[in-house]
Amino acid sequence: MARKRLTDEAIIAALIAEGSIKGAAASLKCTARTLYDRMKSPEFKDLYAQAKADILKTATAKLQGKLCEAVDTLTEIMTDTEAAKQTRANCAVSILQYGARFTETTDILERLEAIEEAQAMNDNL
């Protein structure tokens, strides 16, 4: 019986879905050695890195889409006078902590973009 050649896409999908080489090998009905050997290829490494980056971008976008809803939920609990005081305080602390972090991160990104723009302008001179 001829062995079916595993495509890079099938291997990558299994690695991502299973979270481990051993699990991916089992789902693909091959040996872990087969996957380790394939993962040595620079072309495979590039495809796998791109697939993981795409997943991270998608997940990040989904999380960003829920930020306002999360803040609204915390605010609702924080201002609910019938909620336990400790719960309300925890929500307030979360809003303060994450608000400060997001503000700091946004400021840093804006400054970095300005530096990169200035550098690009200097490079073009």
C-alpha positions as CSV (number, residue, x, y, z in Angstrom):
1,M,0.0,0.0,0.0
2,A,1.4,3.4,-1.0
3,R,2.0,5.9,1.7
4,K,0.2,9.2,1.4
5,R,2.5,12.2,1.2
6,L,1.7,14.7,3.9
7,T,1.3,18.3,2.7
8,D,2.9,21.2,4.6
9,E,-0.6,22.6,5.0
10,A,-1.9,19.4,6.6
11,I,1.1,19.2,9.0
12,I,0.7,22.9,10.0
13,A,-3.0,22.5,10.6
14,A,-2.3,19.4,12.8
15,L,0.4,21.1,14.7
16,I,-1.8,24.1,15.4
17,A,-4.9,22.1,16.3
18,E,-3.1,19.5,18.5
19,G,-0.6,21.9,20.1
20,S,2.2,19.3,20.1
21,I,4.3,17.3,17.7
22,K,3.3,14.1,19.3
23,G,-0.4,15.0,19.0
24,A,-0.1,16.2,15.5
25,A,1.7,13.0,14.5
26,A,-1.0,10.9,16.0
27,S,-3.7,12.8,14.2
28,L,-1.9,12.5,10.9
29,K,-1.1,8.8,11.5
30,C,2.6,9.3,11.0
31,T,5.7,9.3,13.3
32,A,6.9,12.3,15.2
33,R,10.2,11.8,13.4
34,T,8.4,12.5,10.1
35,L,7.3,15.9,11.5
36,Y,10.6,16.7,13.0
37,D,12.3,16.0,9.7
38,R,9.8,18.2,7.8
39,M,10.2,21.0,10.3
40,K,13.9,21.3,9.5
41,S,13.1,22.7,6.1
42,P,13.4,26.5,5.8
43,E,10.4,26.6,3.5
44,F,8.3,24.8,6.1
45,K,9.6,27.0,8.9
46,D,8.5,30.1,6.9
47,L,5.0,28.6,6.2
48,Y,4.6,27.6,9.9
49,A,5.7,30.9,11.2
50,Q,3.3,32.7,8.9
51,A,0.4,30.5,9.9
52,K,1.1,31.2,13.6
53,A,1.4,34.9,12.9
54,D,-1.9,34.9,11.1
55,I,-3.6,33.1,14.0
56,L,-2.1,35.6,16.4
57,K,-3.3,38.5,14.3
58,T,-6.8,37.1,14.1
59,A,-7.0,36.4,17.9
60,T,-5.7,39.9,18.6
61,A,-8.3,41.5,16.4
62,K,-11.0,39.5,18.1
63,L,-9.8,40.5,21.6
64,Q,-9.5,44.1,20.5
65,G,-13.1,43.9,19.3
66,K,-14.2,42.9,22.8
67,L,-12.3,45.5,24.8
68,C,-15.1,48.1,24.9
69,E,-17.6,45.4,25.9
70,A,-15.2,44.2,28.7
71,V,-14.8,47.8,30.0
72,D,-18.5,48.3,29.9
73,T,-19.0,45.1,31.9
74,L,-16.5,46.1,34.5
75,T,-18.0,49.6,34.7
76,E,-21.5,48.2,35.1
77,I,-20.4,46.0,38.0
78,M,-18.3,48.8,39.5
79,T,-21.2,51.1,39.6
80,D,-23.8,48.5,40.7
81,T,-24.5,49.6,44.3
82,E,-26.0,46.2,45.0
83,A,-22.8,44.4,44.1
84,A,-20.4,43.5,46.9
85,K,-18.0,46.3,47.8
86,Q,-15.0,44.1,47.2
87,T,-16.3,43.1,43.7
88,R,-16.8,46.8,42.9
89,A,-13.4,47.7,44.2
90,N,-11.8,44.8,42.1
91,C,-13.5,46.2,39.0
92,A,-12.3,49.7,39.7
93,V,-8.7,48.5,40.2
94,S,-8.9,46.5,37.0
95,I,-10.1,49.5,35.1
96,L,-7.3,51.7,36.6
97,Q,-4.6,49.1,36.0
98,Y,-5.5,48.2,32.5
99,G,-6.3,51.7,31.6
100,A,-2.9,52.8,32.6
101,R,-1.2,50.0,30.7
102,F,-3.2,50.6,27.5
103,T,-2.5,54.4,27.8
104,E,1.2,53.7,28.3
105,T,1.3,51.2,25.4
106,T,-0.5,53.6,23.1
107,D,1.9,56.4,24.0
108,I,4.9,54.2,23.4
109,L,3.6,53.1,20.0
110,E,2.8,56.7,19.0
111,R,6.4,57.8,20.0
112,L,7.9,54.8,18.1
113,E,5.9,55.6,15.0
114,A,7.2,59.2,15.2
115,I,10.8,58.0,15.6
116,E,10.4,55.6,12.6
117,E,8.9,58.4,10.5
118,A,11.8,60.7,11.4
119,Q,14.3,58.0,10.7
120,A,12.7,57.3,7.3
121,M,12.8,61.0,6.4
122,N,16.5,61.1,7.4
123,D,17.2,58.0,5.3
124,N,15.7,59.7,2.3
125,L,17.9,62.8,2.6
